[in-house]
Amino acid sequence: MKGLSWQQTVGLMRRWHGRLGPLLLLPLLNSALTGMTYRLAKDWLGLERAQVHWLMVLHEGEWLGTPGKSLYVLSEALGVMWLLGTGSVLAWNRFKPKATGTKK
């Protein structure tokens, strides 16, 4: 059995990158916005931890319960690593120098 060519592999990565990206958009946006808001509210606005703890509940997925929280964090971490990895391969493929010349 023959493996996939490089271009087929890149095409497969592009397809899965495009499918998983939208699914991860809301959880990652939630994590980024609540984490940033929590930190800035404490540092710049001088709010106490108890006043902004609800942001951490949203940020860490505590509202999903113990098993849900773990799955939420795991899926976000794996999703970010997947998107960074596939995005890097896709960017490298797009910007790498193209082979020039003719075959003999």
C-alpha contacts under 8 A as a table, 3 or more apart, distances in Angstrom:
res1	aa1	res2	aa2	distance
4	L	8	Q	5.77
4	L	9	T	6.04
5	S	8	Q	5.15
5	S	9	T	6.19
6	W	9	T	5.07
6	W	10	V	6.17
7	Q	10	V	5.04
7	Q	11	G	6.08
8	Q	11	G	4.97
8	Q	12	L	6.16
9	T	12	L	5.07
9	T	13	M	6.15
10	V	13	M	5.00
10	V	14	R	6.05
10	V	89	V	7.54
10	V	90	L	6.74
10	V	93	N	7.85
11	G	14	R	5.04
11	G	15	R	6.23
12	L	15	R	5.15
12	L	16	W	6.31
13	M	16	W	5.23
13	M	17	H	5.81
13	M	86	T	6.10
13	M	90	L	7.75
14	R	17	H	5.06
14	R	18	G	6.06
14	R	86	T	7.40
14	R	90	L	6.99
15	R	18	G	5.21
15	R	19	R	6.28
16	W	19	R	4.92
16	W	20	L	6.03
17	H	20	L	5.45
17	H	21	G	5.85
17	H	82	W	7.84
17	H	83	L	6.29
17	H	86	T	6.46
17	H	87	G	7.35
18	G	21	G	5.45
18	G	22	P	7.18
19	R	22	P	6.47
19	R	23	L	7.26
20	L	23	L	5.22
20	L	24	L	6.32
20	L	79	G	7.72
21	G	24	L	5.32
21	G	25	L	6.16
21	G	83	L	7.04
22	P	25	L	5.06
22	P	26	L	7.79
23	L	26	L	7.12
24	L	27	P	5.59
24	L	28	L	5.98
24	L	76	E	7.23
24	L	79	G	6.79
25	L	28	L	5.43
25	L	29	L	5.90
26	L	29	L	5.03
26	L	30	N	5.93
27	P	30	N	5.06
27	P	31	S	6.18
27	P	76	E	7.13
28	L	31	S	5.01
28	L	32	A	6.09
28	L	76	E	6.74
29	L	32	A	5.15
29	L	33	L	6.00
30	N	33	L	5.36
30	N	34	T	5.92
30	N	58	L	7.57
30	N	59	H	6.63
31	S	34	T	5.46
31	S	35	G	5.85
31	S	58	L	7.66
31	S	59	H	4.90
31	S	60	E	7.42
32	A	35	G	5.35
32	A	36	M	6.05
32	A	59	H	7.89
33	L	36	M	5.25
33	L	37	T	5.94
34	T	37	T	5.06
34	T	38	Y	5.92
34	T	55	L	5.51
34	T	56	M	7.02
34	T	58	L	6.90
34	T	59	H	5.43
35	G	38	Y	5.19
35	G	39	R	6.33
35	G	55	L	7.28
35	G	56	M	7.09
35	G	59	H	6.04
36	M	39	R	5.30
36	M	40	L	6.11
37	T	40	L	5.22
37	T	41	A	5.79
37	T	55	L	7.63
38	Y	41	A	5.26
38	Y	42	K	6.30
38	Y	52	V	6.22
38	Y	53	H	7.90
38	Y	55	L	6.00
38	Y	56	M	7.08
39	R	42	K	5.32
39	R	43	D	6.07
40	L	43	D	5.04
40	L	44	W	5.31
40	L	45	L	6.92
41	A	44	W	5.68
41	A	45	L	4.88
41	A	46	G	6.46
41	A	47	L	5.88
41	A	52	V	7.44
42	K	45	L	5.78
42	K	46	G	4.91
42	K	47	L	4.73
42	K	48	E	6.27
42	K	49	R	7.07
42	K	52	V	7.69
43	D	46	G	5.55
43	D	47	L	7.57
47	L	51	Q	6.23
47	L	52	V	7.10
48	E	51	Q	5.28
48	E	52	V	6.81
49	R	52	V	5.49
49	R	53	H	5.76
50	A	53	H	5.19
51	Q	54	W	7.59
52	V	55	L	5.58
52	V	56	M	7.29
53	H	56	M	5.15
53	H	57	V	6.44
54	W	57	V	4.94
54	W	58	L	6.45
55	L	58	L	5.18
55	L	59	H	5.96
56	M	59	H	4.69
56	M	60	E	5.85
57	V	60	E	5.63
57	V	61	G	6.00
57	V	62	E	4.98
57	V	63	W	6.23
58	L	61	G	5.29
58	L	62	E	6.57
58	L	63	W	6.65
59	H	62	E	7.87
60	E	69	K	6.82
60	E	72	Y	7.96
60	E	73	V	7.03
61	G	64	L	5.67
61	G	65	G	7.70
61	G	68	G	7.34
61	G	69	K	4.86
61	G	72	Y	6.30
61	G	73	V	7.34
62	E	65	G	5.56
62	E	66	T	7.01
62	E	68	G	7.81
62	E	69	K	5.45
63	W	69	K	7.50
64	L	67	P	7.52
64	L	68	G	4.73
64	L	69	K	5.48
65	G	68	G	5.28
65	G	69	K	5.76
66	T	69	K	5.20
66	T	70	S	6.46
67	P	70	S	5.33
67	P	71	L	6.36
68	G	71	L	5.10
68	G	72	Y	5.93
69	K	72	Y	5.03
69	K	73	V	6.19
70	S	73	V	5.28
70	S	74	L	6.04
71	L	74	L	5.01
71	L	75	S	5.87
72	Y	75	S	5.26
72	Y	76	E	6.17
73	V	76	E	5.19
73	V	77	A	6.16
74	L	77	A	5.18
74	L	78	L	6.06
75	S	78	L	5.22
75	S	79	G	5.73
76	E	79	G	4.98
76	E	80	V	6.05
77	A	80	V	5.27
77	A	81	M	6.27
78	L	81	M	5.12
78	L	82	W	6.02
79	G	82	W	5.05
79	G	83	L	6.06
80	V	83	L	5.17
80	V	84	L	5.99
81	M	84	L	5.17
81	M	85	G	5.94
82	W	85	G	5.13
82	W	86	T	5.98
83	L	86	T	5.32
83	L	87	G	5.58
84	L	87	G	5.09
84	L	88	S	5.89
85	G	88	S	5.20
85	G	89	V	6.37
86	T	89	V	5.08
86	T	90	L	6.09
87	G	90	L	5.03
87	G	91	A	6.00
88	S	91	A	5.09
88	S	92	W	5.97
89	V	92	W	5.06
89	V	93	N	6.03
90	L	93	N	5.08
90	L	94	R	6.17
91	A	94	R	5.06
91	A	95	F	6.13
92	W	95	F	5.34
92	W	96	K	5.62
93	N	96	K	5.53
